[in-house]
Amino acid sequence: MKNTHLSTDSYKGVRDFYPEDMAVQQYIFEMWMRTAQSFGFERYDASLLEPADMYRAKGAENAEMVNEQTYTFIDRGDREVTLRPEMTPSVARMVAKKARTLSYPLRWYSIPNLFRYERPQKGRLREHWQLNCDIFGSTDISSDVEIIALAHQLLTDMGATTDMFEIRVNDRRIMEQLYTELGVSEENIPAITRLNDRKNKIDVTQYKDELLKILGDDTVVEKVITMLDTDDTKSELVAGLALLGITNVVWDKSLARGFDYYTGTIFEIFDVSGENNRALLGGGRYDNLTSMFGDEAVPGIGFGMGDVTMRDFLETHNLLPSSITNTAADVVIVPQSAAENLAGQAVAHQIRQAGITASTDIGTQKVGKRISNAGDRGAKFVLVLGEDEVSTGHLTVKNLSSGEEQSGQLAELMNFMSVA
């Protein structure tokens, strides 16, 4: 007969999260939430589904992304729908909807699930989760400093030192002025910006050839390259970060950030290690994005940090705590035989009623092995339940960390089990 079994492989470019993977994911999310909230950011969310036109509405790069890199389909109501590839347009839509009733500045964060149809590679998959942090309603340079300081803090809160990463910053407004001074026409600046977004991924000859196609003049090409390589920018942003003690900052004129909606400050944080030399997060200022939903523009600045690159960074620098576990319960009841399984469930239920997490190991391995398994999974206490314990109600609980044991009726042991 023909083998009709389905494959156990997941869809290409996505991940399965077994409990040990989920524990790491949960650790990353909890650290993200803790740091964002320490800056006063509030959490929001939105649907995975958005109208496809929302991504086409702002510039050629975004239209290209919808056409080539998104999961876009026609729903049963004949509407063109996209699984969101990024969160910034969604949050801009939400802010625009209530623009006149919100109290500014807004500090919002989210951890959305995102999808892009692209070639899977290290640090980049077709599905990932991403921390998005945004400040709306302020054009003051202090909000630019604050959002980058938050990104910096996210890494240091996870144990990173400043020699492990570098903050690269640029400004679209400054770059437009410099291009104009070199004789570059306004209509060619977006094309140069998109080319610069690929600058580190192509060789010098290809870069020059493509720049020449845009500019059509060898002299201007050389002027542009010289300008990009000249470090002569004095920046209020860099000075503001230095006031906070953040000095691992580089002004990088070639930094572009591909999205057309950026209007001012742009930034990326790079892992400087040889094993994982890549961008960890990126963002920038987008002061006009909400205007595509109405006449009123609410200025914004923000960034996104992906969970794939975050985990790669933590593993590269040995920053993941060895104690990370996806613990099922603090107390594990181990019945000596199947005859005590239901009694074990009853004991676990009473423990949970006291506000302590508890589970019953109804496996068939030897008692010693099940006790060992409970410790491996992060349980703090174990209670072995045999025929005598069931009949008398006299139980013994062991603290797996200290080895201390206490015996008595269940009610008498609650305080012992609650200390952990």
N, C-alpha and C positions, 0 to 999 in steps of 0.2 A: 504494500500500500504506500501511497505517496505521503511523505511527511507534511502534515498540515499545521504543525506547531508554529505559532507566531514567534518572531524574534524577541529576545529579552533586551536588545539594545534600545536605548532611548533615541529620540529624534536627533538628527545630527545638529550639533552646536548647542545643545541644552544639557542640563545635568540632572541626575537623580541625587537626592539628598538622603543618604542613610543616616541613622541617628548620630553617628560620630561626625558626619559632615554637617548635619543640622545643628549640632552643638556649637561648631565653629561659626556657622552662619548667625546663630542667635547671639553669640558673643560679640560679633562685629556689629550687629544691629543695635544691641544694648549699649555698646560703647558710643556708637553714633548718636543715639537718642540722648544719652547722658550728657555728652559734650554740647550738642545743639541746644538742649534745654538749659544748660548752664549759661548760655549766652542770651537766654530769654526767648528762644525760638519756639513757636507753637506748631504742632503737627496737623497736617491736612492730608487729603487724598482725593483721587478722582478715578473714574472708570478707565479700564484698559482700552476701551473703544472710543475713538474720536473720528469726526468727519475728515476724510482724506484731504479736502480742500484747505483745512487749517494749516497743513504743513507745506502746501504749495504757495500759500499766500504771501510769504516773505522771501522773495529772492530766488535766483536760479539754483543755488546750491540746495535749497530745501526742496524745490521741485524735483531735482535730480535724485535726492534721497527717497522721495515718495515713489518715483518711477522705478528705481533700481534696488533700493535697500529695505523696503518696508513690506510687511505682511498686509496687503491691501486687497479687499474683496468687495463684492456687491452683496448686500444682505437681501433678505426676502422682501424687503420693502423697496428694492431697487435703489438703495442708497450706497454710495461708495464709502467704505469704512476702513480705518487703519488701526491695527494694534499699535499703540503708542510707541514710537522709537525714542522719544525723549519726553521730559516732563515740563520744560519751560513754557511751551505754547499752552499747555493745559492750565498751568497756574496763572498765566497771563489772562486766559479766558475767564477763569474764576474771579480774578481781581477786577477785570473789566465789568463783569456782570453786576458787581456790588460796589463799583468804584466810588460812588457818591455817599455811601453809608459806612464805609470802612474807616477805621481810625489809624492814621499813619504816624510813623512808619510801621509797616508790617514786618514781622520777622517770622517767616514760615519755613517749615521743613517737611519733607516727605521721603519715604523709602519705596518708590514705585518699582514695579516689575516692568521691564522694557524689552522690546523686540526689534531686532534688525536682521534682515536677510543679507548676510555677508559671509565671506570665507572665514570659518572658525580658525583661530590661531591663538597663540599664547597671549593671555590677557584680554582676549576679545572673542565673545561667543555670540550666538544668535539670540540668546535670552540671558538677561542678567537683572540684578537688582541694583539700585543706585540711590545713594543719599543725595537729595537735592535741598539746598539751602538758599533762600532768597530774601533780600530786603527790598520792600517796595515803598515808594513815596518819598525818597530822599535822593538828591543829587549831590549832597555834600560829600567831600572827599573822605570824611570820617567813616561813611558807610562803606566805601571801597576798602579802607583800611580794616574795618571790622570784619567784613566777609572773608578777607584773606587771613586775618588773624584767627578766625574760626577754623578755616581749613588747616592752618598751621597747628592749632590746638588739637584737632582731631587726630593728627599723627603723633604728637607728643604725649597725648593721653594714653595712647596705645604702647608707649614705651620707646618711641623713635627719638633719636637724638638728631640735632640739626645738621650733623655731618652726613646723615643718611639721605637727605633730600634737599632739593634746591627749588626755590620759588622764582619762576620766570614771569616777568610782567611786561606789558606793552600797552599802548593806547591808540585806538583807531583814529582819534581826532589828530593826535600828533603825527601819526604816519601819513594821513591824508595831506596835512600841511607840508610835510617833507617831500612827498611825491609831487605835489603841485609846484613847489619851489624848483624841482628838477625838470619841470616841463612835462610831466605826465598828465594826460588829460583825465578829467574826472571820471569819464565812462570806463577808463582802463583800470582804475584803482581796484574795483571789486575782483577783476580777473587776476591781478597781481596778488591780492590778498589770498584768494583761493589757491594760487600756485604756491605761495609761501607756506600754506598749511601742509603742503606735501614736500617742502624743501628738504627736510631731513630724511625723506624716504626715497629720493632719487639722487643720481650723481650730479656733479657740478656741470658737466657738459650738457646733460639733458635739461637741467635747470636753466642754463643760459639760453639754450635753443628755444625753450618754451617762453622764456621772458622776451626773447627777440620777436617771437610770433605775436606777442601782445603789443609790444612797443614799436616794432618795425624800425628801430634805430639803434645801431651798435653803441654809439656814444652814450645815449641815454641808458642803455642796459648797463654799461660799465659804471655810470654815475649811481644808478640804483644799487648795484652790488657794493660799491664803495660805501655808500650811505648806510646800508644795512650792517656792514662790518665795522662801522665807526661807533665807538662807545663815547657819546658826548651829550647824553640826555640827563638833565637835572630834573628830578621828579619829586613832587610833593608827596606822592604815594609812597615811594621808597623811604623818604624822610619820616613819614607818619608811622610806617611799620618799624623803623629803627627806634622811635620813641617807646614802642612796646617791647623792645629788646629783640625784635625779629630782624636778623641781619643776613640770613642766608638767602638774599634776594638779588636777582640779576635782571637788569633791564635788557630785554632781548628784542631788537627791532624786527627780527625775522619771525617772531611769534605772531601767528595770524588768527588762530581759531576759525574754523571753516564757516560757521553760520553767518549769513549776511545780516542777521538782526542785531549784532553787536554794534554799539555806537560809541564806546569810549574805552575804559579800562578793560583789558583782557589779561588772563593769567593762567598758568599751568604750574603744577608741582611735579617735579621729576625725581624719580629714584636714581641716585647717582652711582649705585653699585654696578659693577660690571656684569653681574648675573641677571639683573632685571632693570636695565637702563631704559626706562620708558616713563611716559606721563602717568601719574596716579590720579589726577583730577584736573578739571579745567572749568573755566567760566569767564564771566565778564559782565559788562554793563550793557543793558538793552533798554533805552529810555523811550522807545517808540513802539514796542511790541504790542502793548495793549490797544494801541490805536487802530489795529486791524479789526477790532471788535466794536469800535465806536469812535467818536470824535475826540474823546478825552484820553490823553496819554498819561499813564502813571509810570514814572521812572522806576527802574528795577536793576538790581545787580545780584548775581548768584553764581552757584557752581554745582557740578555733579561729580560724585565720586563712586565708581563702580565697585561692587563686591568682589568681582574676579580679580581686579588689579589690587584691591585692598588685601585680599588673602595672599596673593603672590608676594606683595611687599612684606607682610608679616612673616611669611615663611622664609623669604630670602634673608631677612635680618634676625631670624630666630626670636620673634617677638610674641608668638602665640603662647599663652600660658599652658604649661603641661597639665594643669589641673582641669582643663576644659572638659566637661562631661555633659551628656544629655540625661541627667539623673531622672529616673522614673519616680523614686520615692525616697524619703529619708529613713523610713523603717521598712524592712523586708521581713515578712513572716515566712518561715520555712517549715511546712508540714513534714513530719517524718515519713509519712506515707500518704497515699491517695485517700485513705480513710479520714484523714484530718483536713483535707482540702477545704471543705465547706466551713468547718470550724475556723480555719484560717481566714476565710473571707469575712466571717463575722467579727473576728478580732480586728482585722484591718479596717472594717467599717467603723467600729467604735473609736479607733485611733483617729481616723479621718474626721469623725464628728468633733473631736477635741482640737481640730485645726492643724493636725500633723499629717504630712503626706505618708501614705502607707500602701504597700502592695503585697500580694501573696505569690510566692514562687511555687507554682503547681507543676513544675517540671519533674522529670523522672530520674535526674542525676542523683548521685549520693549527696547526703546532707552537707558534708564538708565542701563539696564542689559548689553547691548552691550558695553556701555562705561566702565562699571565695568570689563567686560571680557577683554577689550583692556588693561586696567591697569594691570590685573592679568598676562597677557602674556608679559608684559614688554614694552608696547608702551609708548612713551614719550609724544605724543600729540594726541588729538582727535579733529575731525572736524565734527560737526553734519550738515547734508545737507538736508534741507527741500525745499518746493516749492518756498518760497521767495528767498532763497539763490541761487537756480538754475536760477530763472528769473532775479535777479539783479546782480549776481556775487559777492555780498557782503557777505563775509564769516567770521566766527569767529573760531579761533583756541585756544584750551585750553591746557596749560602745565599741565599734570596730576600730576607732582611732586610738583610744586609750587602753582598751582591753578590759575596762571596768565593767562589772556586772552588777545588776540589782534584781532582786526577786520579790514577788508579792502579787497581790491581785492587780488586775489591769489598771483600775482607777488609781492605785498607789504608784504606778510606774509612769504616769503621764508626765509629771514634772521632769523626771529623768530623761525621757525621750524628747522633751521640748527644748532641752539645752543642747544647742549644736552651733 
